[in-house]
Amino acid sequence: MKKCETVVIGAGLAGLAAAESLDSAGVDVTVLEAAPFPGGRAWSEPYQGYLLEAGPHTFRGQSDALWGLIDRLGLSDEVETMDGRAGRYVMRDSRLFRVPSGPVEFLLSGLFSAQGKWAALRGLFKAGDPTDRSVAQWMDRRFGTEIRRTLVDPVVGGIFASDSTHLDMSRAFPKVWHRTGASGRLIPAIFGKSAPSTERSGVYALRGGFGQLVSAVAERLGTRMRLAEAVEKIQAIPEGGFRVVSKTGGIFATAQLVVATEVGGLKQLLPSLLPDSAEPVGRLQCVPVATVSLGGPSPSPLPEGFGALLPRDQGFRMLGAIHVSSLVPERAPAGHWLATAYLGGLHDPDILELTDAQLLETTTRELSRIAGSTLEISMGRVHRHQWGIPQPNLDSLDALEALNDLVRPYPGLNLAGSYLGGVSVEMAVRSGVEAADKVLQDLSA
């Protein structure tokens, strides 16, 4: 049995952020990861002259935790700023419309009818209702169904691979919720004073992809990161602390434990320590997603900008596509384009049953439909995520509160992961850093 000061289970972004924070504070940390590589959904792959991301491509700047991690790893010079004015597009009636970025563009946009625009303007002054918990309820009461179906639903599909009737507004869009609540008006929230923030705004990417960050943490941890070390169970030690048993026969004893697995791993592991956790953990939902990267000689099937959102009612299986070579041109060979499409989600749960060839064919066909001509494809690559995107659904807040009530009586036990606070890179890193802070507090007590 190996005695460890701290054990982190899971080497996704949350687990890596926790481990790096602890290591930087001088804590001896051991990381156990089931996969043969670190990073979880966030890893990069050079492939046939392209640089592909298996999961997220960019991050938003409003995250002191993420910037701190980047700075400590010496990657600040590797951060690239994306063009904040780059267009986002949404499909409607076989056309791509640019999503309005301001009031003038909104009024001139052909994406919405005159009635829809008028309803949206009136909605700025409308109060909601305390019973409005779902994204759909919150949006419909203020702006009407046209705005929600035309714009909000595609955004929800692109971010969460879900639909607005299932998601909790307070968890899916917490910044808006915290300014207005269920029944507040938007106009006072927009023009009201907010607390000053030191966080940077904007959208960014790492020059070498998120794999650059993952590799930097892995290099720092060295042999303390044990890959292909799947955990079988967690046991409480009577005199205090935890015994972590791996499927390879390894046993690790620790007083401080951070469980930073994806939802699937949480469902397998936590009930071995907390039998009553099976019920709330079972209510946490996560949908499968396939990312399909395609490249070929220019011109690109997508307009210059971030990419396109594709509503379900427009007949696409893709949820959306990121125009990677428009955002970071060096990720594609000269004279070539690169796009990454996302398929699956709440309404397409069997997506991973398709073969790679079927996924590539589907994506090629649908991008060709957008382009209006048959594409010449020189590169295609599929990445699969069984536990793809955690769902901030209407039941998730109650489930997390029940889970926290069960974890709280166990000193030294901390959770981290994107299912806790949000699906973005920033929130995953923040959850890991917050778990590390709790460990440091316990160790200094």
Buried (B, 14 or more C-beta within 10 A) or exposed (E): EEEBBBBBBBBBBBBBBBBBBBBBBEBEBBBBBBBEBBBBBBBBBEEEBBBBBBBBBBBBBBBBBBBBBBEBBEBEEBBEEBEEEBBBBBBBEEEBBBBBEEEEEBEEBEBBEEEBBEBBEEBBEBBBEEEBBBBBBBBBBBBBBBBBBBBBBBBBBBBBBBBBBBBBBBBBBBEBBEBBBBBBBBEEBEEEEEEEEEEBEEBBBBBBBBBBBBBBBBEBBEEBBBBEBBBBBBBEEEEEBBBBBBEEEBEBBBBBBBBBBBBEBBBBBBBBBBEEBEEBBEBBBBBBBBBBBBBBEEEBBBBEBBBBBBBBEBEBBBBBBBBBBBBBEEBBBEEBBBBBBBBBBBBBEEBBEBEBEEBBBBBBBBBBBBEEEEBEBBBBBBBBBEBBBBBBBBBBBEBBEBBEEBBEEBEBBBBBBBBBBBBBBBBBBBBBBBBBBBBBEBBEE
